Each structure stands twice: as structure tokens, then as C-alpha cells.
Amino acid sequence: MISRVTQQPIIDWIAGATLTRGFMALVALMLGLLIAGVWRTSGRGTALALAAALGLGLAGTGFLALRGDLFQAEPLPTPLMRCFAGAMVLCLAIGLSPVGRRLAQGTPLWVLVGIHSFRLPLELQLHELVALGLLPEAMTWTGLNLDVITGVSALPVAAWLRRHPSRTLALTWTGMGLVLLGIVLTVAIQTVPGPLQRFEPPNGVVQRVPWVWLPTVLVPSALLGHVLVLRRLIGWRRDAVGGS
């Protein structure tokens, strides 16, 4: 019979493996939705080119993480910061490009808002990492990260917008989401090992595969999602936003 002392490492391993699989599924889902949306609004060639670029980005950041290059804490900017900045710039470039305009204008507003519900399972995963002692409490809703509000509210707001298109509601909601995203980014920078670290334990998990794709895929995805909502609201027409 297995003792409780023996059982606990097994339980922890199963919990960690399940958490990792869930996180990877979330990354795959967000990338898949982006590529599918671009395919639908800009055509196969553009979507395949984007998929190749994203694949190279995933492979590159994963390779750096596996080699341990992202553990360099000084000098600033660190390799992890540069990867994060590059991913954010890429997402902004997509969102502000003609591809982003077609994606925003070709997707119903309520869908663009509802996609942000991915932030709820992500926040649940971060909470579990805190429970495992891999992240500081500041990175979840019991600390300084209130981004869970965006994830919880995304589907109800999307459902309301589908039936009652409202530019004011959409602007207010995405403004809130951007503010909360900015707050969690400020906190996250202060959790990574290095001269800027202010919270314990250090957030070393984002320097490893697959968690390196939190700052390089999922956070930029949230930013891109807000940019697309704002672009969807340009040239607002009430009869075109709700269900088209």
C-alpha cells in the first residue's frame, strides 16, 4: 500500500502535468483562432504566412528557454524582456495593419469581446501556480492582479452586445481590460528574477517551456484583442456591429 508520504509527490506531479497541458491547450487555442480569423478575412496565403511566423516565434522562444538563455537577469533589458517586447510589437503591428483592419471589421464585435474569456482559465492557472509556490501571490487575484475581472466579464458583456450593440459599453469594457492588463504587466515585471524584482518567490517559471509563452503569446494576444475591438469601433454603425 502506498503511504501518504509517497502519494504526495505523485499527486503533485499529476497536478503539474494537468496544469501544463491546460496551459498549452490555451496557447494553441488562441493561436488557432487568430490564424483561422486571418484565413477567413484575408485569405489562405496571408494566414499561412502568419502561421509560419508564429511557428518560428514559438520555436525560437522555446529553444531559448530550453537552453537556459532566458535565465539571464542582467543587464537590462534581459533576453526575456526582449522576447516579450518583440511579441508585443508583432501583435501591435498585426492589429494596426490592413490584415488587422480586415480581421476587426470582418468579425462581430461581440465575438472580439467574447474571445477575452480566455483570461479566466489563464487566471485560474496562475492561481494554481501560486498554490504550488511557483509564483508570488501578487500575480493572482488574492494579490495585485485583477485581470480575472476581464475574463469573467467577457462572455456576459459579449452576450449583451450581441443583442444590444453599444459603443459606450464596448469602449468602457475594453478600456477597463487595458488598464487591468497594464497593472498585471507592471506587477509581472517586478516578479521576474533581476534588478527589478520586488516580490517573492521569484517568477522563474516564465523562463521555462511552456510557460515562456505566457509573456510571449497570451499576454500579447490580450493586447491584440483590445486593439481589434478598438479598430472594430472605428466607423461605428449600430446596425453593423451587433450580428454581422
C-alpha positions in Angstrom: 0.0 0.0 0.0 1.4 3.4 -0.9 2.0 5.7 2.0 0.7 9.3 2.2 4.4 10.5 2.0 4.8 8.6 -1.2 1.4 9.6 -2.6 2.0 13.4 -2.3 4.8 13.7 -5.0 2.6 11.6 -7.3 -0.4 13.9 -6.7 1.8 17.0 -7.2 3.2 15.5 -10.5 -0.3 14.8 -11.8 -1.5 18.3 -10.9 1.5 19.9 -12.5 1.1 17.8 -15.7 -2.6 18.7 -15.9 -1.8 22.3 -15.4 0.8 22.3 -18.1 -1.4 20.5 -20.6 -4.2 23.0 -19.9 -1.8 25.9 -20.5 -0.5 24.5 -23.8 -4.1 24.0 -24.9 -4.9 27.6 -24.2 -1.9 28.7 -26.2 -2.9 26.5 -29.1 -6.5 27.8 -29.0 -5.5 31.4 -29.1 -3.0 30.9 -32.0 -5.5 28.8 -33.8 -8.3 31.4 -33.5 -6.0 34.1 -34.8 -4.9 32.1 -37.8 -8.5 31.0 -38.6 -9.7 34.6 -38.4 -7.0 35.8 -40.7 -7.7 32.9 -43.1 -11.4 33.9 -43.2 -10.8 37.7 -43.6 -7.5 37.9 -45.5 -7.2 34.6 -47.3 -5.2 31.4 -47.2 -1.8 32.8 -48.2 -1.8 35.5 -45.5 -2.9 33.0 -42.9 -0.2 30.5 -43.8 2.5 33.2 -43.8 1.3 34.3 -40.3 1.2 30.7 -39.1 4.8 30.3 -40.3 5.9 33.5 -38.5 4.1 32.5 -35.3 5.6 29.0 -35.5 9.1 30.4 -35.8 8.4 32.6 -32.8 7.2 29.7 -30.7 10.2 27.6 -31.7 12.6 30.4 -31.1 11.4 31.3 -27.6 11.1 27.7 -26.7 14.6 27.0 -27.9 16.0 29.9 -25.8 14.1 28.7 -22.7 15.3 25.1 -23.1 18.9 26.3 -23.5 18.5 28.4 -20.3 19.3 31.7 -22.1 16.2 33.3 -20.6 17.6 32.9 -17.0 20.0 35.8 -17.6 18.9 38.5 -15.1 21.3 41.3 -16.0 22.0 43.6 -17.8 18.7 45.2 -18.7 16.9 44.5 -21.0 17.1 40.8 -20.3 16.6 38.2 -23.1 13.1 37.5 -21.7 12.3 41.2 -21.8 13.4 41.4 -25.4 11.3 38.4 -26.4 8.3 39.9 -24.6 8.8 43.3 -26.3 9.2 41.7 -29.7 6.0 39.7 -29.3 4.1 42.8 -28.2 5.4 44.8 -31.2 4.4 42.0 -33.5 0.9 41.9 -32.1 0.6 45.7 -32.4 1.8 45.5 -36.0 -0.8 42.9 -36.8 -3.6 44.8 -35.1 -2.7 48.1 -36.8 -2.0 46.6 -40.3 -4.5 46.1 -43.1 -4.7 42.5 -42.0 -5.8 43.6 -38.6 -8.3 46.0 -40.1 -9.9 43.3 -42.1 -9.9 40.9 -39.2 -11.5 43.6 -36.9 -14.1 44.7 -39.4 -14.9 41.2 -40.6 -15.6 39.8 -37.1 -18.6 40.7 -35.0 -17.9 43.0 -32.0 -19.4 40.5 -29.5 -17.0 37.8 -30.8 -14.0 40.0 -30.4 -15.1 40.8 -26.8 -16.0 37.2 -26.0 -12.6 35.8 -27.0 -11.2 37.6 -24.0 -12.9 35.0 -21.8 -9.6 33.0 -22.3 -8.2 35.2 -19.5 -10.4 33.4 -16.9 -8.9 30.0 -17.3 -5.5 31.7 -17.6 -6.0 33.4 -14.2 -7.1 30.1 -12.7 -3.9 28.6 -13.9 -1.8 31.4 -12.4 -3.7 30.9 -9.1 -2.7 27.2 -9.2 1.0 28.2 -9.8 0.8 30.4 -6.8 -0.6 27.5 -4.8 2.3 25.4 -6.0 4.8 28.0 -4.8 6.0 28.9 -8.3 4.6 32.4 -8.5 4.2 35.2 -5.9 0.7 35.9 -4.6 0.9 39.3 -6.2 0.3 37.6 -9.6 -3.2 36.4 -8.8 -6.5 38.0 -7.7 -5.7 37.5 -4.0 -2.8 39.9 -4.6 -2.5 42.7 -7.1 -3.7 41.0 -10.3 -7.4 41.8 -11.0 -7.3 40.8 -14.7 -9.7 37.9 -13.8 -12.4 40.6 -13.9 -11.8 40.9 -17.7 -12.0 37.2 -18.1 -15.2 36.8 -16.0 -17.0 39.7 -17.6 -16.1 38.9 -21.3 -18.9 36.5 -22.0 -21.7 38.4 -20.3 -20.6 41.6 -22.0 -20.4 39.8 -25.3 -23.9 38.3 -24.9 -25.3 41.8 -24.1 -23.5 43.3 -27.1 -24.9 40.7 -29.4 -28.4 41.7 -28.6 -27.9 45.3 -27.7 -25.0 46.8 -29.6 -23.4 49.7 -27.6 -20.3 51.6 -28.5 -20.1 53.1 -25.0 -20.2 49.7 -23.3 -17.6 48.3 -25.7 -15.3 51.2 -25.2 -15.7 51.2 -21.4 -15.1 47.5 -21.2 -12.0 47.4 -23.4 -10.7 50.4 -21.5 -11.1 48.5 -18.3 -9.4 45.5 -19.8 -6.4 47.5 -21.0 -6.0 49.1 -17.6 -6.1 45.8 -15.8 -3.7 44.3 -18.4 -1.3 47.2 -17.7 -1.5 46.7 -14.0 -0.7 43.0 -14.2 2.2 43.7 -16.6 3.7 46.2 -14.1 3.4 43.6 -11.3 4.8 40.8 -13.5 7.9 42.8 -14.4 8.6 43.1 -10.6 8.3 39.3 -10.1 10.9 38.1 -12.6 14.4 37.5 -11.2 16.6 40.5 -11.7 17.2 44.0 -10.5 13.5 45.0 -10.8 12.2 42.1 -8.7 10.1 43.2 -5.7 8.0 40.1 -4.9 8.8 36.6 -3.6 9.1 33.9 -4.6 10.7 34.9 -7.9 8.7 34.2 -11.1 11.2 31.8 -12.7 8.5 29.7 -14.3 8.1 32.0 -17.3 11.7 31.3 -18.2 10.8 27.7 -18.9 8.9 25.8 -21.5 5.9 26.0 -21.9 5.3 29.0 -19.6 7.6 31.2 -21.6 4.6 31.5 -23.9 2.7 33.3 -21.2 4.5 36.7 -21.8 5.3 35.9 -25.5 1.9 34.6 -26.7 -1.0 35.0 -24.3 -0.3 38.5 -22.9 0.3 39.9 -26.5 -2.9 38.1 -27.5 -4.8 40.1 -24.9 -3.3 43.3 -26.2 -4.1 42.4 -29.8 -7.7 41.5 -28.8 -8.2 45.0 -27.4 -6.7 46.6 -30.5 -9.1 44.7 -32.7 -12.0 45.8 -30.5 -11.0 49.4 -30.9 -10.5 49.0 -34.7 -13.9 47.4 -34.9 -15.4 50.5 -33.3 -13.9 52.8 -35.9 -16.6 53.9 -38.3 -19.2 52.5 -35.9 -22.6 51.7 -37.3 -25.1 50.3 -34.9 -26.8 48.1 -37.4 -23.4 46.6 -38.5 -21.8 45.8 -35.1 -24.2 43.5 -33.4 -24.5 40.5 -35.5 -22.5 41.0 -38.7 
